[in-house]
Amino acid sequence: MAGRRVVGKGSKVIMVRLRSIIAVLVVAVAAGGFLVGADGWLFAAGAQDVQPDDFTPFTQPVAQPGGTLPGNPAIQLVKVADGFVDPVNIANAGDGSGRLFVVERTGQIRIVNQDGTKVEAPFLDIGALVKIDNQEQGLLGLAFHPDYGANGLFYVYYSDYRTNGDHFLVERRVSADDPNTADPEYARVLLTEEDPFTNHNGGTLRFGNDGYLYLSIGDGGSAGDPYDNAQDLSTILGKIIRIDPNIQAGAPYGIPADNPFAGTGTVVPEPAAGLMAQTGSYHPDARREIWAYGLRNPWQFSFDRTTGDLYIADVGQNRWEEINFEAAGGPGGQDYGWDALESAHCYPPAAFARPGPPVPADVVTTCEPRGVAPAAEYNHDDGSCSITGLGVYRGTMSPALDGIYFSSDYCSGKFWGLKRDDAGAWAFQELLHTALRPTGTGDDEAGELYIVSCGTCGIGGRTRDPFLNPQGEVWRLVAADQVPAGAEVAPLPAPEGTTPEPAAPAATTAPVATTAADPVGTPVAAGGAPAAPVTIEAVDIDWNPKQMSIPANTDVTVTVPNVGASPHTFVIEALGIKIEMAAGETKEVVINAAAGTYDYICDVPGHEEAGMIGTLTVQ
């Protein structure tokens, strides 16, 4: 397969920068309340302010929420359809049919007709090929060929089950006799790439205004980019790539001649090599597919269909979510800074060093600028954690929104608009706060923007059957004064100070007690004889294993090592058990329970939602 390269996962890695190792081990400790970022990092809660530890090496301003867009628009979301299973993206075929194609992470593509009705049978079902153990795995991307109406070709990007989650980019086509069904037999693999961890898979797949196919791929996962993939030009991890799927000539795809490394990602003879090396333009090991690099997890990027400008929403690590901008016609090859920077700020910030001396010497308080500063950013102080970029509105139903780039956040449910003001400066304004969890986006043939949301996507990992209660929804973004009569609009978040009703316990059990003979804070259940100990590892962000069985009415010592880079908790609510583990710490708990099935979760905010839930079977 084209482009395979071992970057971890069973292979020996020769060199890993010390700074990256430190970056994924440090834990935040500060006064006041705490929130947790997308990878479980702690930070102090507060206003959307830049703190002293948020030093930026850039001199040019980066827009933050609080601006006012030209015209001060107002927006709303209108429900189009629901009942989807873990929806993560939307695409249109560009064939004049007006259909929307909704990508379900579980491996299906569903059709929504122009009148809002759903086609019962899936357009494509590759569920048997797709790995979905982690919330960020699955069928993630879909793009239709610009000449789809004539050639019927489309492209999918997914985590491959047979290779334990490697990235696969595959060309497929519609069936010859049914426009609502894909040909189940045709599949041409264009590209594969080995993936060292289960998270940070990127997933946006789009044709640009130039007719080439672009794909975003995350840095390989874990936290802090431990293999330095984002800055390594010899891998496509942590990159946006650009290929020509039309040109084969013995290869599965072609490299556009104006790709930034098309001519330098090859070995050239002297003296040309020496001259190129002196200008920094000689990269003999660079992957020629690369268009942009220095990205952490560019989950959503999009092109302005009118101008061709590129917007990249890159999910942050500890504190900052960013929106990068590249004007149409540029040469590509932009470095967006990760993992030397998180958005426009030094990474790792000094505030995330371990408490007390000695502070690691290369946990930075100052840093040099690297690459291109983002156009806009926001921090996690308001409960935000993971950006979902929507795109530039170019529809006709809401002319007041024309030219605005919209983005949202998976945790906070907030929506923002970004646009240059009359002076050419970026204005970044919060426009709507909802109770939704936006997971992906897309547009229709007319340029109207759509959002998919799902409150339960990925929760439970392999122990959950997502088909039992599908809660995914499709929403259309409109100006607030363009909501159709009788339409259902996005729900508002719960008022501050209120909490949702707790879920019913998984089983009824005997009371849990703590005995004086046990360490303080270690819960044990009374009665029963001891049994063989078991181990459940906390990793980023998952349990290993996610299913465990122990005997009933018997003392069982459960060892819980936190081998991840983030703080975790081990919680069984029905048994009254909760222990907390810092990164690298191991705790034990003695469990004695009646027969039944119990969920064990990590209740660090965002972790259960990201799939950190397992099943304990007591029998």
C-alpha positions as CSV (number, residue, x, y, z in Angstrom):
1,M,0.0,0.0,0.0
2,A,1.2,3.5,-0.7
3,G,2.6,5.5,2.1
4,R,2.9,2.9,4.9
5,R,5.4,3.9,7.6
6,V,5.8,2.5,11.1
7,V,5.5,5.3,13.7
8,G,5.0,3.3,16.9
9,K,2.5,0.5,17.6
10,G,4.9,-2.4,18.1
11,S,7.9,-0.9,16.4
12,K,11.0,0.5,18.1
13,V,11.2,4.2,18.0
14,I,14.8,5.3,17.9
15,M,14.5,8.9,19.0
16,V,11.8,10.8,20.9
17,R,12.4,14.3,22.2
18,L,12.7,14.6,25.9
19,R,10.4,17.7,25.9
20,S,7.6,15.7,24.3
21,I,7.8,13.0,27.0
22,I,7.7,15.7,29.7
23,A,4.8,17.4,27.9
24,V,2.6,14.4,28.2
25,L,3.4,13.7,31.9
26,V,2.9,17.1,33.5
27,V,-0.2,17.7,35.6
28,A,-1.8,21.0,36.4
29,V,-2.4,22.0,40.1
30,A,-3.7,25.4,40.9
31,A,-6.1,27.1,43.3
32,G,-9.8,27.3,42.6
33,G,-12.1,25.2,40.5
34,F,-10.9,23.0,37.7
35,L,-12.0,21.9,34.3
36,V,-10.5,19.2,32.0
37,G,-9.5,19.6,28.4
38,A,-10.0,17.2,25.6
39,D,-7.2,14.9,26.7
40,G,-7.9,15.2,30.4
41,W,-5.5,18.0,31.3
42,L,-6.5,20.1,34.3
43,F,-6.7,23.9,34.2
44,A,-8.1,26.6,36.5
45,A,-11.6,27.6,35.7
46,G,-12.4,31.3,35.2
47,A,-13.2,33.9,32.5
48,Q,-12.1,33.8,28.9
49,D,-8.9,35.7,29.8
50,V,-5.3,35.3,28.8
51,Q,-3.4,34.4,32.0
52,P,0.3,35.1,32.6
53,D,1.2,31.5,31.7
54,D,-0.5,32.0,28.3
55,F,2.5,33.7,26.8
56,T,2.4,34.0,23.0
57,P,5.5,34.6,20.9
58,F,3.6,36.2,18.0
59,T,3.3,40.0,17.7
60,Q,0.3,40.0,15.4
61,P,-3.1,39.8,17.2
62,V,-5.1,36.6,17.3
63,A,-8.8,37.1,17.5
64,Q,-10.6,35.8,20.6
65,P,-14.3,35.7,21.5
66,G,-15.7,39.1,22.4
67,G,-15.6,40.8,19.0
68,T,-18.6,41.9,17.0
69,L,-19.1,40.8,13.5
70,P,-20.1,43.3,10.8
71,G,-23.9,43.6,11.0
72,N,-23.9,41.9,14.4
73,P,-25.9,38.8,13.1
74,A,-28.0,36.4,15.1
75,I,-28.3,32.7,14.3
76,Q,-30.4,29.6,15.1
77,L,-30.3,25.9,14.3
78,V,-33.3,24.2,12.8
79,K,-33.7,20.4,13.1
80,V,-33.8,18.6,9.8
81,A,-33.7,14.9,10.8
82,D,-32.9,12.6,13.7
83,G,-32.4,8.9,14.6
84,F,-28.8,8.6,13.3
85,V,-26.2,6.4,14.8
86,D,-23.1,8.4,15.9
87,P,-23.2,10.9,13.0
88,V,-19.9,12.7,12.4
89,N,-20.0,14.4,9.0
90,I,-22.2,15.5,6.1
91,A,-21.6,15.7,2.4
92,N,-23.5,16.4,-0.8
93,A,-23.0,14.6,-4.1
94,G,-23.2,17.8,-6.3
95,D,-25.4,15.9,-8.8
96,G,-28.5,18.1,-8.6
97,S,-30.5,15.7,-6.4
98,G,-30.4,17.9,-3.3
99,R,-29.6,14.9,-1.1
100,L,-27.6,15.0,2.0
101,F,-25.3,12.1,2.9
102,V,-24.8,11.6,6.6
103,V,-21.7,9.8,7.8
104,E,-22.2,7.5,10.7
105,R,-19.1,6.6,12.7
106,T,-20.2,3.0,12.9
107,G,-19.6,2.5,9.1
108,Q,-22.8,3.6,7.4
109,I,-23.7,6.5,5.1
110,R,-27.4,7.5,5.2
111,I,-29.3,9.6,2.7
112,V,-31.6,12.5,3.7
113,N,-33.8,13.7,0.8
114,Q,-34.4,17.3,0.1
115,D,-37.7,17.2,1.8
116,G,-36.1,15.9,5.1
117,T,-37.2,12.3,4.7
118,K,-34.6,9.5,5.3
119,V,-33.9,6.7,2.9
120,E,-34.4,3.5,4.9
121,A,-31.5,1.5,3.6
122,P,-28.0,2.9,3.9
123,F,-26.2,4.2,0.8
124,L,-23.1,2.4,2.0
125,D,-22.5,-0.1,4.9
126,I,-18.9,-1.0,5.6
127,G,-19.5,-1.6,9.3
128,A,-17.6,-4.9,9.2
129,L,-14.5,-3.1,8.0
130,V,-14.5,-0.2,10.6
131,K,-12.9,-0.1,14.0
132,I,-14.9,1.9,16.5
133,D,-13.5,1.1,19.9
134,N,-12.4,4.7,20.6
135,Q,-14.7,7.6,20.2
136,E,-12.4,9.1,17.6
137,Q,-12.2,6.0,15.4
138,G,-14.7,4.8,12.8
139,L,-15.9,5.9,9.4
140,L,-15.0,9.6,9.5
141,G,-14.7,11.2,6.1
142,L,-16.7,11.3,2.8
143,A,-16.2,13.3,-0.3
144,F,-17.8,13.0,-3.7
145,H,-15.7,13.4,-6.9
146,P,-16.4,16.7,-8.7
147,D,-17.5,14.7,-11.7
148,Y,-19.7,12.3,-9.6
149,G,-22.7,12.8,-11.8
150,A,-20.7,11.3,-14.7
151,N,-18.3,8.8,-13.0
152,G,-20.2,7.9,-9.8
153,L,-16.9,8.0,-7.7
154,F,-16.7,9.0,-4.1
155,Y,-14.1,8.6,-1.3
156,V,-14.2,7.4,2.3
157,Y,-11.7,7.6,5.1
158,Y,-11.9,5.3,8.1
159,S,-10.2,3.4,10.9
160,D,-9.6,-0.1,9.5
161,Y,-10.7,-3.0,11.7
162,R,-8.4,-5.6,10.1
163,T,-5.3,-3.6,10.9
164,N,-6.3,-2.5,14.4
165,G,-7.2,1.0,13.5
166,D,-4.8,2.1,10.7
167,H,-6.0,4.9,8.4
168,F,-7.5,3.9,5.1
169,L,-8.5,6.2,2.2
170,V,-10.6,4.2,-0.3
171,E,-12.3,5.1,-3.6
172,R,-15.8,3.6,-4.1
173,R,-18.6,4.2,-6.6
174,V,-22.4,4.2,-6.9
175,S,-24.2,1.2,-8.2
176,A,-25.1,1.1,-11.8
177,D,-28.9,0.7,-11.2
178,D,-29.7,2.6,-8.0
179,P,-28.5,6.1,-7.2
180,N,-29.3,5.5,-3.5
181,T,-27.0,2.5,-3.2
182,A,-23.2,2.2,-3.5
183,D,-21.6,-0.7,-5.4
184,P,-20.7,-3.1,-2.6
185,E,-18.0,-4.8,-4.7
186,Y,-16.0,-1.9,-5.9
187,A,-13.3,-0.6,-3.5
188,R,-9.9,0.8,-4.6
189,V,-7.5,1.5,-1.8
190,L,-5.6,4.8,-2.4
191,L,-3.6,5.2,0.8
192,T,-3.0,3.6,4.2
193,E,-1.1,4.9,7.1
194,E,-0.2,3.1,10.4
195,D,-1.6,4.7,13.5
196,P,0.3,4.4,16.8
197,F,-2.7,5.3,19.1
198,T,-6.5,5.2,18.9
199,N,-7.1,8.9,19.1
200,H,-6.3,12.0,16.9
201,N,-7.3,10.5,13.6
202,G,-8.5,13.8,11.9
203,G,-11.1,12.8,9.4
204,T,-12.1,15.6,7.0
205,L,-12.1,14.7,3.4
206,R,-12.9,17.4,0.8
207,F,-12.2,18.4,-2.8
208,G,-10.8,21.9,-3.0
209,N,-11.9,24.5,-5.5
210,D,-8.8,23.4,-7.5
211,G,-10.2,19.9,-8.0
212,Y,-7.7,18.1,-5.8
213,L,-8.6,15.8,-2.9
214,Y,-7.6,17.0,0.6
215,L,-7.5,14.9,3.8
216,S,-6.7,15.8,7.4
217,I,-4.9,13.3,9.6
218,G,-4.1,13.8,13.3
219,D,-0.7,13.5,14.9
220,G,-1.0,9.9,15.8
221,G,-2.6,10.3,19.2
222,S,-1.9,10.0,22.9
223,A,-1.1,13.5,24.2
224,G,1.6,16.0,23.4
225,D,2.6,14.2,20.1
226,P,5.2,11.9,21.8
227,Y,6.6,10.8,18.4
228,D,6.8,14.4,17.1
229,N,4.8,13.4,14.0
230,A,3.3,16.9,13.4
231,Q,6.7,18.4,12.7
232,D,8.1,15.3,11.0
233,L,7.8,15.7,7.2
234,S,8.6,12.0,6.6
235,T,5.1,11.1,7.9
236,I,1.6,12.3,6.9
237,L,0.5,12.2,10.6
238,G,-0.3,15.7,11.9
239,K,-0.9,17.0,8.4
240,I,-3.3,17.9,5.6
241,I,-2.5,16.1,2.5
242,R,-3.4,16.9,-1.2
243,I,-3.5,14.3,-3.9
244,D,-4.9,13.8,-7.4
245,P,-7.1,10.7,-7.4
246,N,-7.6,10.9,-11.2
247,I,-3.9,10.2,-12.1
248,Q,-2.8,6.7,-11.6
249,A,0.1,5.8,-14.0
250,G,1.1,2.8,-12.0
251,A,0.4,4.5,-8.7
252,P,-2.8,4.7,-6.7
253,Y,-2.9,8.5,-7.0
254,G,-1.0,11.4,-8.3
255,I,1.0,14.2,-6.7
256,P,-0.1,17.7,-7.9
257,A,3.0,19.4,-9.4
258,D,2.5,22.5,-7.2
259,N,2.4,20.6,-3.9
260,P,4.9,22.3,-1.6
261,F,7.1,19.2,-1.4
262,A,6.4,17.8,-4.8
263,G,9.8,18.7,-6.1
264,T,11.8,18.7,-2.8
265,G,10.6,15.5,-1.3
266,T,13.0,13.5,-3.5
267,V,16.7,12.8,-3.6
268,V,18.5,15.2,-6.0
269,P,22.1,15.1,-7.1
270,E,24.8,17.6,-6.2
271,P,25.4,20.5,-6.6
272,A,21.7,21.1,-6.7
273,A,21.1,19.4,-3.4
274,G,23.7,21.6,-1.6
275,L,22.3,24.8,-3.0
276,M,18.7,23.8,-2.0
277,A,19.9,22.8,1.5
278,Q,21.4,26.2,2.1
279,T,18.0,27.8,1.5
280,G,16.1,25.3,3.6
281,S,14.2,24.0,0.6
282,Y,15.8,20.5,0.5
283,H,13.6,17.9,2.2
284,P,14.6,14.5,0.6
285,D,12.5,12.5,3.1
286,A,9.4,14.7,3.0
287,R,6.1,13.1,1.9
288,R,5.2,14.7,-1.3
289,E,1.5,14.5,-0.5
290,I,1.8,17.1,2.3
291,W,0.0,20.4,1.9
292,A,0.2,21.7,5.5
293,Y,1.8,20.4,8.8
294,G,2.2,21.2,12.5
295,L,-1.4,20.1,13.2
296,R,-2.6,18.2,16.3
297,N,-6.0,16.9,15.3
298,P,-7.5,18.9,12.5
299,W,-10.9,17.3,12.8
300,Q,-12.7,19.7,10.5
301,F,-11.4,21.9,7.7
302,S,-13.3,23.5,4.8
303,F,-12.9,25.7,1.7
304,D,-14.9,28.8,1.1
305,R,-16.7,27.8,-2.1
306,T,-16.7,31.4,-3.4
307,T,-13.1,32.4,-2.7
308,G,-11.3,29.1,-2.2
309,D,-9.8,30.2,1.1
310,L,-9.0,27.3,3.5
311,Y,-10.1,27.3,7.2
312,I,-8.6,24.7,9.5
313,A,-10.2,24.0,13.0
314,D,-7.5,22.2,15.0
315,V,-8.5,20.6,18.3
316,G,-6.2,21.7,21.2
317,Q,-4.4,19.9,23.9
318,N,-4.7,21.5,27.3
319,R,-6.2,24.9,26.9
320,W,-6.6,26.4,23.4
321,E,-8.7,25.6,20.4
322,E,-7.6,27.3,17.1
323,I,-8.8,28.3,13.7
324,N,-6.1,28.6,11.0
325,F,-6.6,30.5,7.8
326,E,-4.8,30.1,4.4
327,A,-5.8,32.4,1.6
328,A,-6.6,30.8,-1.8
329,G,-3.7,30.7,-4.3
330,G,-1.0,30.2,-1.6
331,P,1.9,27.9,-2.1
332,G,1.0,25.5,0.8
333,G,3.7,24.1,3.1
334,Q,2.5,26.2,6.1
335,D,3.6,25.1,9.5
336,Y,0.8,25.7,12.1
337,G,3.1,25.2,15.1
338,W,2.1,22.0,17.0
339,D,3.7,20.7,19.1
340,A,6.0,23.6,19.9
341,L,2.9,25.7,20.2
342,E,-0.7,25.1,21.2
343,S,-2.6,27.6,19.1
344,A,-0.6,30.9,19.5
345,H,0.9,29.9,22.9
346,C,3.9,28.1,24.2
347,Y,3.6,24.4,24.7
348,P,3.8,23.0,27.3
349,P,2.9,26.1,29.4
350,A,4.7,26.5,32.7
351,A,1.4,26.3,34.6
352,F,1.3,22.6,33.8
353,A,4.6,21.7,35.5
354,R,4.4,19.4,38.5
355,P,4.0,21.3,41.7
356,G,7.2,22.1,43.7
357,P,10.9,21.9,42.7
358,P,12.4,21.0,40.5
359,V,10.4,22.3,37.6
360,P,11.5,20.5,34.4
361,A,14.0,22.6,32.7
362,D,12.4,22.6,29.3
363,V,8.8,23.3,30.4
364,V,8.8,26.7,28.8
365,T,7.7,30.1,30.0
366,T,8.9,31.8,26.8
367,C,9.3,30.4,23.3
368,E,10.0,31.4,19.7
369,P,7.3,31.8,17.1
370,R,6.9,28.9,14.8
371,G,5.1,28.9,11.5
372,V,1.9,30.8,11.0
373,A,-0.2,32.3,13.8
374,P,-3.9,31.2,13.9
375,A,-6.6,33.7,12.8
376,A,-8.7,33.0,16.0
377,E,-8.6,31.0,19.2
378,Y,-10.6,30.3,22.4
379,N,-9.7,28.7,25.7
380,H,-11.4,26.1,27.9
381,D,-12.3,28.4,30.7
382,D,-16.0,28.3,29.8
383,G,-16.2,24.5,29.7
384,S,-15.3,24.2,26.0
385,C,-12.9,21.4,25.0
386,S,-12.9,20.5,21.3
387,I,-13.6,22.7,18.3
388,T,-15.8,21.6,15.4
389,G,-15.3,23.8,12.4
390,L,-18.5,24.3,10.3
391,G,-17.4,26.4,7.3
392,V,-18.2,29.6,5.5
393,Y,-21.8,30.3,4.8
394,R,-22.6,30.8,1.1
395,G,-26.2,29.9,1.0
396,T,-29.2,32.0,-0.1
397,M,-31.7,31.4,2.7
398,S,-29.9,33.7,5.2
399,P,-28.1,36.5,3.2
400,A,-27.1,38.3,6.5
401,L,-24.7,35.4,7.2
402,D,-22.9,35.5,3.8
403,G,-19.1,35.1,4.2
404,I,-19.0,34.3,7.9
405,Y,-17.0,31.3,9.0
406,F,-18.8,29.4,11.7
407,S,-17.4,27.0,14.4
408,S,-18.7,25.2,17.4
409,D,-17.5,23.3,20.5
410,Y,-18.4,19.7,21.3
411,C,-18.4,20.2,25.1
412,S,-19.9,23.7,25.6
413,G,-22.3,23.6,22.7
414,K,-21.4,27.2,21.8
415,F,-21.3,28.6,18.2
416,W,-19.1,31.4,17.0
417,G,-18.7,33.4,13.8
418,L,-15.4,34.7,12.4
419,K,-15.1,37.4,9.7
420,R,-12.8,40.3,8.9
421,D,-14.1,43.7,9.8
422,D,-14.0,46.8,7.6
423,A,-10.4,47.4,8.7
424,G,-9.3,43.9,7.7
425,A,-9.0,42.6,11.3
426,W,-10.6,39.3,12.3
427,A,-13.7,39.7,14.5
428,F,-14.7,36.6,16.5
429,Q,-18.1,36.6,18.1
430,E,-20.1,34.1,20.2
431,L,-23.5,33.8,18.5
432,L,-25.4,30.9,20.1
433,H,-25.2,28.7,23.2
434,T,-27.0,25.4,22.9
435,A,-27.3,22.0,24.7
436,L,-26.0,20.2,21.6
437,R,-22.8,18.3,21.2
438,P,-21.7,19.2,17.6
439,T,-19.7,16.4,16.1
440,G,-19.4,17.4,12.4
441,T,-20.6,19.4,9.6
442,G,-21.2,19.8,5.8
443,D,-23.1,21.8,3.3
444,D,-25.7,21.2,0.6
445,E,-25.5,22.0,-3.1
446,A,-26.9,25.5,-2.4
447,G,-24.2,26.4,0.2
448,E,-26.5,26.0,3.3
449,L,-24.5,24.8,6.3
450,Y,-25.5,21.7,8.4
451,I,-24.4,20.3,11.7
452,V,-24.6,16.8,13.1
453,S,-24.8,16.4,16.9
454,C,-25.0,13.4,19.2
455,G,-25.1,13.4,22.9
456,T,-24.0,9.7,23.2
457,C,-21.6,9.3,20.3
458,G,-18.8,6.9,21.2
459,I,-19.7,6.6,24.9
460,G,-19.1,3.1,26.2
461,G,-16.6,2.0,23.5
462,R,-16.9,-1.6,22.5
463,T,-19.3,-2.4,25.4
464,R,-22.0,-0.1,24.0
465,D,-24.4,-1.1,21.2
466,P,-24.9,2.3,19.4
467,F,-27.8,0.9,17.4
468,L,-30.0,0.4,20.5
469,N,-30.9,4.0,21.0
470,P,-29.6,6.2,18.1
471,Q,-29.7,9.9,19.2
472,G,-27.8,11.6,16.3
473,E,-29.4,14.6,14.7
474,V,-29.0,16.9,11.7
475,W,-29.5,20.6,12.1
476,R,-29.4,23.5,9.5
477,L,-27.8,26.8,10.5
478,V,-30.0,29.8,9.7
479,A,-30.3,33.5,10.6
480,A,-32.4,33.9,13.6
481,D,-35.1,35.8,11.6
482,Q,-35.3,32.9,9.0
483,V,-36.6,30.1,11.3
484,P,-39.5,28.5,9.5
485,A,-42.8,28.5,11.3
486,G,-43.3,25.5,13.5
487,A,-39.6,24.4,13.1
488,E,-37.8,22.7,16.1
489,V,-34.8,24.8,17.1
490,A,-31.7,23.8,19.1
491,P,-32.3,23.2,22.9
492,L,-30.7,25.6,25.3
493,P,-28.3,24.5,28.0
494,A,-29.5,23.8,31.5
495,P,-29.5,26.9,33.7
496,E,-26.5,27.4,35.9
497,G,-26.7,25.6,39.2
498,T,-28.9,22.8,37.9
499,T,-27.9,19.3,37.1
500,P,-29.5,16.7,35.0
501,E,-31.3,13.8,36.7
502,P,-28.8,11.0,37.5
503,A,-29.0,7.8,35.5
504,A,-30.4,4.8,37.2
505,P,-27.8,2.5,38.8
506,A,-26.8,-0.6,36.7
507,A,-27.6,-2.9,39.6
508,T,-28.9,-3.0,43.1
509,T,-26.1,-4.0,45.6
510,A,-25.3,-4.3,49.3
511,P,-24.0,-1.2,51.1
512,V,-20.3,-0.4,50.8
513,A,-18.3,0.1,53.9
514,T,-14.7,1.3,54.7
515,T,-12.9,-0.6,57.4
516,A,-10.1,0.7,59.7
517,A,-7.7,-2.0,58.4
518,D,-7.8,-0.6,54.9
519,P,-6.0,2.5,53.7
520,V,-7.9,5.8,54.2
521,G,-10.2,6.4,51.3
522,T,-10.1,2.8,50.0
523,P,-13.7,1.4,49.8
524,V,-14.3,-2.3,50.5
525,A,-17.5,-4.3,50.6
526,A,-18.2,-6.3,53.7
527,G,-18.3,-10.1,53.7
528,G,-17.0,-12.9,51.5
529,A,-13.7,-14.6,50.9
530,P,-10.7,-13.2,48.9
531,A,-10.3,-14.1,45.3
532,A,-7.5,-13.7,42.7
533,P,-6.6,-10.0,42.1
534,V,-7.3,-8.3,38.8
535,T,-5.9,-5.2,37.0
536,I,-7.7,-2.6,35.0
537,E,-5.4,0.0,33.4
538,A,-6.4,3.7,32.8
539,V,-5.0,4.9,29.5
540,D,-5.6,8.1,27.4
541,I,-8.6,8.0,27.1
542,D,-9.7,4.4,27.6
543,W,-9.8,1.4,29.9
544,N,-7.7,-1.7,29.3
545,P,-9.6,-4.0,29.5
546,K,-13.0,-2.5,28.9
547,Q,-14.7,-5.7,30.2
548,M,-13.9,-7.5,33.4
549,S,-15.5,-10.4,35.3
550,I,-15.1,-11.2,39.0
551,P,-16.9,-13.7,41.3
552,A,-19.9,-12.5,43.3
553,N,-19.9,-12.0,47.1
554,T,-16.1,-12.3,47.2
555,D,-13.4,-9.9,48.1
556,V,-11.5,-9.1,44.9
557,T,-8.5,-6.7,44.9
558,V,-8.7,-4.5,41.8
559,T,-5.4,-2.7,40.9
560,V,-5.9,0.4,38.8
561,P,-2.6,1.8,37.4
562,N,-2.9,5.1,35.5
563,V,-0.5,4.5,32.6
564,G,-1.9,7.5,30.7
565,A,-0.6,11.0,30.6
566,S,-3.7,12.5,32.2
567,P,-5.3,12.3,35.7
568,H,-8.1,9.7,35.9
569,T,-10.7,8.4,38.3
570,F,-12.1,4.9,38.7
571,V,-15.7,5.1,39.6
572,I,-18.4,2.5,40.1
573,E,-21.4,4.7,41.2
574,A,-23.7,1.7,42.0
575,L,-21.1,0.5,44.6
576,G,-20.1,3.8,46.0
577,I,-16.5,3.4,44.7
578,K,-14.3,6.3,43.6
579,I,-10.5,6.5,43.6
580,E,-8.4,9.1,42.0
581,M,-5.0,8.5,40.2
582,A,-2.5,11.1,39.0
583,A,-0.6,10.3,35.9
584,G,1.7,7.3,36.7
585,E,0.0,6.5,40.0
586,T,-1.5,3.2,40.9
587,K,-4.3,2.6,43.4
588,E,-6.1,-0.4,44.7
589,V,-9.7,-1.1,45.7
590,V,-11.3,-4.2,47.2
591,I,-14.7,-5.0,45.6
592,N,-17.3,-7.4,47.0
593,A,-20.6,-7.2,45.2
594,A,-23.7,-9.1,44.5
595,A,-24.2,-10.6,41.0
596,G,-25.0,-8.1,38.4
597,T,-23.5,-5.8,35.8
598,Y,-21.8,-2.5,36.7
599,D,-20.3,0.3,34.7
600,Y,-16.9,1.6,35.7
601,I,-16.1,5.1,34.4
602,C,-13.7,8.0,34.7
603,D,-15.7,11.0,35.9
604,V,-13.1,13.5,35.0
605,P,-15.1,15.9,32.8
606,G,-15.2,14.8,29.2
607,H,-13.6,11.4,29.7
608,E,-16.8,9.3,30.0
609,E,-18.2,11.2,27.0
610,A,-15.0,10.3,25.1
611,G,-15.6,6.6,25.7
612,M,-13.9,5.9,29.0
613,I,-16.5,3.5,30.3
614,G,-16.2,-0.2,30.9
615,T,-18.3,-3.1,32.1
616,L,-17.7,-5.1,35.3
617,T,-19.6,-8.4,35.3
618,V,-20.1,-10.0,38.8
619,Q,-21.2,-13.6,38.6
